[in-house]
């Protein structure tokens, strides 16, 4: 099912209305012609970014988590390469050692 892009200004307006008015998100979404779930997700993220929802990570925290996960994956690959290289060098040293 293809996702539909909605104008940023329209979604931002819906988020602002939901936060400032306290009206149900579904009602605001219906008035603006947006899917309720799309607006609900954006409202939750905006609340997290403003510090109103401490249970959710902010956009900056999400980016930091994504960067850290990428770094962890890169370090794990580097460790695997180093581990394989050390096994190779250790086997070469053992073969050349006099018995």
DSSP file (Angstrom, degrees, kcal/mol; ACC not computed):
  #  RESIDUE AA STRUCTURE BP1 BP2  ACC     N-H-->O    O-->H-N    N-H-->O    O-->H-N    TCO  KAPPA ALPHA  PHI   PSI    X-CA   Y-CA   Z-CA
    1    1 A X              0   0    0      0, 0.0     2,-0.1     0, 0.0     0, 0.0   0.000 360.0 360.0 360.0 118.2    0.0    0.0    0.0
    2    2 A X        -     0   0    0      1,-0.1     2,-0.3     0, 0.0     0, 0.0  -0.370 360.0-126.3 -69.9 144.3    1.7    3.2   -1.1
    3    3 A X        -     0   0    0     -2,-0.1     2,-0.5     1,-0.0    -1,-0.1  -0.673  18.9-136.5 -89.4 146.9    2.0    6.0    1.4
    4    4 A X        -     0   0    0     -2,-0.3     2,-0.4     0, 0.0    -1,-0.0  -0.865  10.1-136.1-106.1 134.0    0.7    9.4    0.6
    5    5 A X        -     0   0    0     -2,-0.5     2,-0.3     0, 0.0     3,-0.0  -0.729  17.5-159.2 -88.4 135.8    2.6   12.6    1.4
    6    6 A X        -     0   0    0     -2,-0.4     5,-0.0     1,-0.1    28,-0.0  -0.857  35.1 -87.0-111.4 149.0    0.7   15.4    2.9
    7    7 A X     >  -     0   0    0     -2,-0.3     4,-2.1     1,-0.1     3,-0.3  -0.290  32.1-133.7 -57.0 134.5    1.9   19.1    2.8
    8    8 A X  H  > S+     0   0    0      1,-0.2     4,-3.0     2,-0.2     5,-0.2   0.870 105.3  56.1 -57.6 -39.2    4.1   19.8    5.7
    9    9 A X  H  > S+     0   0    0      1,-0.2     4,-2.1     2,-0.2    -1,-0.2   0.890 107.4  48.9 -62.2 -39.3    2.2   23.1    6.5
   10   10 A X  H  > S+     0   0    0     -3,-0.3     4,-2.1     2,-0.2    -2,-0.2   0.922 113.9  44.6 -67.0 -44.7   -1.0   21.2    6.7
   11   11 A X  H  X S+     0   0    0     -4,-2.1     4,-2.5     2,-0.2    -2,-0.2   0.916 113.1  51.2 -66.7 -42.5    0.4   18.5    9.1
   12   12 A X  H  X S+     0   0    0     -4,-3.0     4,-2.6     1,-0.2    -1,-0.2   0.889 109.1  51.6 -61.8 -38.4    2.2   21.2   11.2
   13   13 A X  H  X S+     0   0    0     -4,-2.1     4,-2.6    -5,-0.2    -1,-0.2   0.921 109.9  49.1 -63.6 -43.0   -1.1   23.1   11.4
   14   14 A X  H  X S+     0   0    0     -4,-2.1     4,-2.4     2,-0.2    -2,-0.2   0.898 111.3  49.5 -62.7 -40.8   -2.9   20.0   12.6
   15   15 A X  H  X S+     0   0    0     -4,-2.5     4,-2.4     2,-0.2     5,-0.2   0.938 111.9  48.1 -62.9 -46.8   -0.2   19.3   15.2
   16   16 A X  H  X S+     0   0    0     -4,-2.6     4,-2.7     1,-0.2     5,-0.3   0.912 112.6  48.7 -61.5 -43.3   -0.3   22.9   16.5
   17   17 A X  H  X S+     0   0    0     -4,-2.6     4,-2.5     1,-0.2     5,-0.5   0.909 111.6  49.7 -62.6 -42.2   -4.1   22.8   16.7
   18   18 A X  H  X S+     0   0    0     -4,-2.4     4,-1.2    -5,-0.2    -2,-0.2   0.901 116.0  41.5 -65.3 -40.9   -4.1   19.4   18.6
   19   19 A X  H  < S+     0   0    0     -4,-2.4    -2,-0.2    -5,-0.2    -1,-0.2   0.928 121.7  39.0 -74.1 -44.3   -1.5   20.6   21.1
   20   20 A X  H  < S+     0   0    0     -4,-2.7    -2,-0.2    -5,-0.2    -3,-0.2   0.881 122.1  38.8 -76.1 -38.3   -3.0   24.1   21.7
   21   21 A X  H  < S-     0   0    0     -4,-2.5    -3,-0.2    -5,-0.3    -1,-0.2   0.795  88.1-141.0 -86.6 -27.8   -6.7   23.3   21.6
   22   22 A X     <  +     0   0    0     -4,-1.2    -4,-0.1    -5,-0.5    -3,-0.1   0.556  51.6 143.9  77.4   5.8   -6.7   20.0   23.5
   23   23 A X        -     0   0    0     -6,-0.5    -1,-0.3     1,-0.1    -2,-0.1  -0.364  63.6 -79.8 -72.9 158.8   -9.4   18.8   21.1
   24   24 A X     >  -     0   0    0      1,-0.1     4,-1.8    -3,-0.1     3,-0.4  -0.333  33.7-132.6 -61.0 138.9   -9.3   15.1   20.0
   25   25 A X  H  > S+     0   0    0      1,-0.2     4,-2.8     2,-0.2     5,-0.2   0.863 104.8  59.5 -60.8 -38.2   -6.8   14.4   17.3
   26   26 A X  H  > S+     0   0    0      1,-0.2     4,-2.0     2,-0.2    -1,-0.2   0.875 105.2  49.0 -61.7 -37.4   -9.3   12.4   15.2
   27   27 A X  H  > S+     0   0    0     -3,-0.4     4,-2.0     2,-0.2    -1,-0.2   0.922 113.2  45.9 -68.6 -43.5  -11.6   15.5   15.0
   28   28 A X  H  X S+     0   0    0     -4,-1.8     4,-2.0     1,-0.2    -2,-0.2   0.914 112.1  51.7 -65.3 -42.4   -8.8   17.8   13.9
   29   29 A X  H  X>S+     0   0    0     -4,-2.8     5,-2.6     1,-0.2     4,-1.1   0.903 109.5  49.9 -61.4 -41.7   -7.6   15.2   11.4
   30   30 A X  H  <5S+     0   0    0     -4,-2.0     3,-0.3     1,-0.2    -1,-0.2   0.896 109.9  50.9 -64.3 -40.4  -11.1   14.9    9.9
   31   31 A X  H  <5S+     0   0    0     -4,-2.0    -1,-0.2     1,-0.2    -2,-0.2   0.869 116.1  41.0 -64.0 -36.8  -11.5   18.6    9.6
   32   32 A X  H  <5S-     0   0    0     -4,-2.0    -1,-0.2    -5,-0.1    -2,-0.2   0.557 112.3-116.0 -90.4  -8.7   -8.1   18.9    7.8
   33   33 A X  T  <5S+     0   0    0     -4,-1.1     2,-0.3     1,-0.3    -3,-0.2   0.800  70.3 132.8  78.7  28.8   -8.6   15.8    5.6
   34   34 A X      < -     0   0    0     -5,-2.6    -1,-0.3    -6,-0.2     2,-0.2  -0.791  66.3 -98.8-107.6 152.2   -5.7   13.9    7.2
   35   35 A X     >  -     0   0    0     -2,-0.3     4,-2.0     1,-0.1     5,-0.2  -0.521  31.4-131.3 -65.8 137.9   -5.6   10.3    8.4
   36   36 A X  H  > S+     0   0    0      1,-0.2     4,-2.6    -2,-0.2     5,-0.2   0.882 104.8  52.2 -60.3 -40.0   -6.1   10.3   12.1
   37   37 A X  H  > S+     0   0    0      2,-0.2     4,-2.4     1,-0.2    -1,-0.2   0.879 106.7  53.0 -68.3 -36.6   -3.1    8.0   12.7
   38   38 A X  H  > S+     0   0    0      2,-0.2     4,-1.8     1,-0.2    -1,-0.2   0.944 113.9  42.5 -61.0 -47.8   -0.8   10.1   10.7
   39   39 A X  H  X S+     0   0    0     -4,-2.0     4,-2.5     1,-0.2    -2,-0.2   0.895 111.7  55.4 -66.7 -39.2   -1.7   13.2   12.7
   40   40 A X  H  X S+     0   0    0     -4,-2.6     4,-2.4    -5,-0.2    -1,-0.2   0.909 108.1  48.5 -60.7 -43.1   -1.6   11.3   16.0
   41   41 A X  H  X S+     0   0    0     -4,-2.4     4,-2.2     1,-0.2    -1,-0.2   0.915 112.6  47.8 -63.7 -42.6    2.0   10.1   15.3
   42   42 A X  H  X S+     0   0    0     -4,-1.8     4,-2.4     2,-0.2    -2,-0.2   0.872 110.9  51.4 -67.7 -36.3    3.1   13.6   14.5
   43   43 A X  H  X S+     0   0    0     -4,-2.5     4,-2.6     2,-0.2    -2,-0.2   0.926 109.8  49.7 -65.1 -44.1    1.5   15.0   17.6
   44   44 A X  H  X S+     0   0    0     -4,-2.4     4,-2.0     1,-0.2    -2,-0.2   0.911 112.4  47.4 -60.9 -42.0    3.2   12.4   19.8
   45   45 A X  H  X S+     0   0    0     -4,-2.2     4,-2.5     2,-0.2    14,-0.2   0.899 111.6  50.4 -67.3 -40.0    6.6   13.2   18.2
   46   46 A X  H  X S+     0   0    0     -4,-2.4     4,-1.9     1,-0.2     6,-0.2   0.906 110.0  50.5 -63.7 -41.3    6.0   17.0   18.6
   47   47 A X  H  <>S+     0   0    0     -4,-2.6     5,-2.5     1,-0.2     6,-1.1   0.891 110.8  49.3 -63.6 -38.6    5.1   16.5   22.3
   48   48 A X  H ><5S+     0   0    0     -4,-2.0     3,-1.0     4,-0.2    -2,-0.2   0.907 110.2  50.6 -66.1 -41.6    8.3   14.4   22.8
   49   49 A X  H 3<5S+     0   0    0     -4,-2.5    -1,-0.2     1,-0.2    -2,-0.2   0.834 111.0  49.0 -65.4 -32.1   10.4   17.1   21.1
   50   50 A X  T 3<5S-     0   0    0     -4,-1.9    -1,-0.2    -5,-0.2    -2,-0.2   0.479 117.7-112.1 -85.8  -3.1    8.8   19.8   23.3
   51   51 A X  T < 5S+     0   0    0     -3,-1.0     3,-0.3    -4,-0.4    -3,-0.2   0.591  87.0 117.7  84.2  10.1    9.5   17.8   26.5
   52   52 A X  S   <S+     0   0    0     -5,-2.5     2,-0.5     1,-0.2    -4,-0.2   0.693  75.6  46.3 -81.7 -18.7    5.8   17.1   27.1
   53   53 A X    >   +     0   0    0     -6,-1.1     3,-1.6     1,-0.1    -1,-0.2  -0.779  60.5 173.0-124.9  85.5    6.2   13.3   26.7
   54   54 A X  T 3  S+     0   0    0     -2,-0.5    -1,-0.1    -3,-0.3     4,-0.1   0.670  76.4  68.2 -68.4 -13.6    9.3   12.2   28.7
   55   55 A X  T 3  S+     0   0    0     -3,-0.1     2,-0.4     2,-0.1    -1,-0.3   0.623  95.8  63.8 -79.5 -11.7    8.4    8.5   27.9
   56   56 A X  S <  S-     0   0    0     -3,-1.6     2,-0.2   -12,-0.1    -3,-0.1  -0.885  88.3-115.3-114.0 143.8    9.2    9.0   24.2
   57   57 A X        -     0   0    0     -2,-0.4    -8,-0.1     1,-0.1    -9,-0.1  -0.514  32.0-122.6 -74.5 143.5   12.5    9.9   22.7
   58   58 A X     >  -     0   0    0    -10,-0.2     4,-2.5    -2,-0.2     5,-0.2  -0.237  29.8 -99.7 -75.2 172.4   12.8   13.2   21.0
   59   59 A X  H  > S+     0   0    0    -14,-0.2     4,-2.3     1,-0.2     5,-0.2   0.902 125.5  51.2 -61.4 -41.3   13.9   13.5   17.3
   60   60 A X  H  > S+     0   0    0      1,-0.2     4,-2.3     2,-0.2    -1,-0.2   0.909 110.4  48.8 -63.0 -41.5   17.4   14.4   18.4
   61   61 A X  H  > S+     0   0    0      2,-0.2     4,-2.5     1,-0.2    -2,-0.2   0.884 109.2  53.0 -66.4 -37.3   17.6   11.4   20.6
   62   62 A X  H  X S+     0   0    0     -4,-2.5     4,-2.3     2,-0.2    -2,-0.2   0.916 110.0  48.0 -62.5 -42.6   16.2    9.2   17.8
   63   63 A X  H  X S+     0   0    0     -4,-2.3     4,-2.4     2,-0.2    -2,-0.2   0.904 111.5  50.3 -63.9 -41.1   19.0   10.4   15.5
   64   64 A X  H  X S+     0   0    0     -4,-2.3     4,-2.5     2,-0.2    -2,-0.2   0.907 110.4  49.6 -64.5 -41.6   21.6    9.8   18.2
   65   65 A X  H  X S+     0   0    0     -4,-2.5     4,-2.4     2,-0.2    -2,-0.2   0.911 110.9  50.0 -62.7 -42.9   20.3    6.3   18.7
   66   66 A X  H  X S+     0   0    0     -4,-2.3     4,-2.0     2,-0.2    -2,-0.2   0.912 111.9  47.8 -63.0 -42.7   20.4    5.6   15.0
   67   67 A X  H  X S+     0   0    0     -4,-2.4     4,-2.3     1,-0.2    -2,-0.2   0.904 111.9  49.8 -64.3 -41.4   24.0    6.9   14.8
   68   68 A X  H  X S+     0   0    0     -4,-2.5     4,-2.5     2,-0.2    -2,-0.2   0.887 109.4  51.2 -66.3 -38.4   25.1    4.8   17.8
   69   69 A X  H  X S+     0   0    0     -4,-2.4     4,-2.2     2,-0.2    -1,-0.2   0.906 110.4  49.6 -63.9 -40.4   23.6    1.7   16.3
   70   70 A X  H  X S+     0   0    0     -4,-2.0     4,-2.1     2,-0.2    -2,-0.2   0.910 111.8  48.7 -63.3 -42.3   25.4    2.3   13.0
   71   71 A X  H  X S+     0   0    0     -4,-2.3     4,-2.6     2,-0.2    -2,-0.2   0.895 109.6  51.9 -65.5 -40.8   28.7    2.8   15.0
   72   72 A X  H  X S+     0   0    0     -4,-2.5     4,-2.3     2,-0.2    -1,-0.2   0.915 109.8  49.5 -61.9 -43.0   28.1   -0.4   17.0
   73   73 A X  H  X S+     0   0    0     -4,-2.2     4,-2.1     1,-0.2    -1,-0.2   0.908 111.6  49.1 -63.3 -41.3   27.6   -2.4   13.8
   74   74 A X  H  X S+     0   0    0     -4,-2.1     4,-2.2     1,-0.2    -2,-0.2   0.911 111.5  48.7 -64.6 -42.5   30.7   -0.9   12.2
   75   75 A X  H  X S+     0   0    0     -4,-2.6     4,-2.5     2,-0.2    -2,-0.2   0.866 109.2  53.0 -66.7 -35.9   32.8   -1.7   15.4
   76   76 A X  H  X S+     0   0    0     -4,-2.3     4,-2.1     2,-0.2    -1,-0.2   0.908 109.3  49.0 -65.5 -40.7   31.5   -5.3   15.4
   77   77 A X  H  X S+     0   0    0     -4,-2.1     4,-2.1     2,-0.2    -2,-0.2   0.919 111.6  49.5 -63.2 -42.0   32.5   -5.7   11.8
   78   78 A X  H  X S+     0   0    0     -4,-2.2     4,-2.5     1,-0.2    -2,-0.2   0.899 109.6  51.6 -63.7 -40.3   36.0   -4.3   12.6
   79   79 A X  H  X S+     0   0    0     -4,-2.5     4,-2.7     2,-0.2    -1,-0.2   0.895 108.4  51.4 -63.5 -39.8   36.3   -6.7   15.6
   80   80 A X  H  X S+     0   0    0     -4,-2.1     4,-2.4     2,-0.2    -1,-0.2   0.915 110.9  48.2 -63.0 -42.5   35.4   -9.7   13.4
   81   81 A X  H  X S+     0   0    0     -4,-2.1     4,-2.4     2,-0.2    -2,-0.2   0.928 113.7  46.6 -63.6 -44.8   38.1   -8.7   10.9
   82   82 A X  H  X S+     0   0    0     -4,-2.5     4,-2.5     2,-0.2    -2,-0.2   0.883 111.5  51.7 -65.3 -38.2   40.7   -8.2   13.7
   83   83 A X  H  X S+     0   0    0     -4,-2.7     4,-1.9     2,-0.2    -1,-0.2   0.921 111.5  46.7 -64.3 -43.5   39.7  -11.5   15.2
   84   84 A X  H  X S+     0   0    0     -4,-2.4     4,-2.0     1,-0.2    -2,-0.2   0.899 112.9  49.9 -65.1 -40.2   40.1  -13.3   11.9
   85   85 A X  H  X S+     0   0    0     -4,-2.4     4,-2.7     1,-0.2     5,-0.2   0.903 109.4  50.7 -66.2 -40.5   43.4  -11.6   11.3
   86   86 A X  H  X S+     0   0    0     -4,-2.5     4,-2.3     1,-0.2    -1,-0.2   0.878 109.7  50.5 -66.9 -35.6   44.7  -12.6   14.7
   87   87 A X  H  X S+     0   0    0     -4,-1.9     4,-2.1     2,-0.2    -1,-0.2   0.899 111.0  49.6 -65.7 -39.6   43.7  -16.2   14.2
   88   88 A X  H  X S+     0   0    0     -4,-2.0     4,-1.8     2,-0.2    -2,-0.2   0.941 113.8  44.2 -63.8 -47.9   45.6  -16.2   10.9
   89   89 A X  H  X S+     0   0    0     -4,-2.7     4,-2.1     1,-0.2    -2,-0.2   0.877 112.1  53.2 -66.1 -37.1   48.7  -14.7   12.3
   90   90 A X  H  X S+     0   0    0     -4,-2.3     4,-2.0    -5,-0.2    -1,-0.2   0.893 108.6  49.7 -65.5 -38.7   48.6  -17.0   15.3
   91   91 A X  H  X S+     0   0    0     -4,-2.1     4,-1.7     1,-0.2    -1,-0.2   0.875 109.9  51.1 -68.9 -35.0   48.4  -20.0   13.1
   92   92 A X  H  X S+     0   0    0     -4,-1.8     4,-1.5     2,-0.2    -2,-0.2   0.886 110.2  49.6 -66.8 -38.8   51.4  -18.8   11.0
   93   93 A X  H  X S+     0   0    0     -4,-2.1     4,-0.9     1,-0.2    -2,-0.2   0.889 109.4  51.6 -67.0 -39.2   53.4  -18.3   14.2
   94   94 A X  H  < S+     0   0    0     -4,-2.0     3,-0.3     1,-0.2    -1,-0.2   0.870 108.1  51.7 -66.8 -37.0   52.6  -21.8   15.4
   95   95 A X  H  < S+     0   0    0     -4,-1.7    -1,-0.2     1,-0.2    -2,-0.2   0.858 110.9  47.1 -68.0 -35.8   53.6  -23.5   12.1
   96   96 A X  H  < S+     0   0    0     -4,-1.5     2,-0.2    -5,-0.1    -1,-0.2   0.620  88.1 103.3 -84.5 -11.2   57.0  -21.8   12.1
   97   97 A X  S  < S-     0   0    0     -4,-0.9     2,-0.1    -3,-0.3    -3,-0.0  -0.523  80.0-114.5 -72.7 133.5   57.8  -22.6   15.7
   98   98 A X              0   0    0     -2,-0.2    -1,-0.1     1,-0.1    -2,-0.1  -0.425 360.0 360.0 -68.4 142.7   60.3  -25.5   16.1
   99   99 A X              0   0    0     -2,-0.1    -1,-0.1     0, 0.0    -2,-0.0   0.427 360.0 360.0-103.0 360.0   58.8  -28.6   17.7
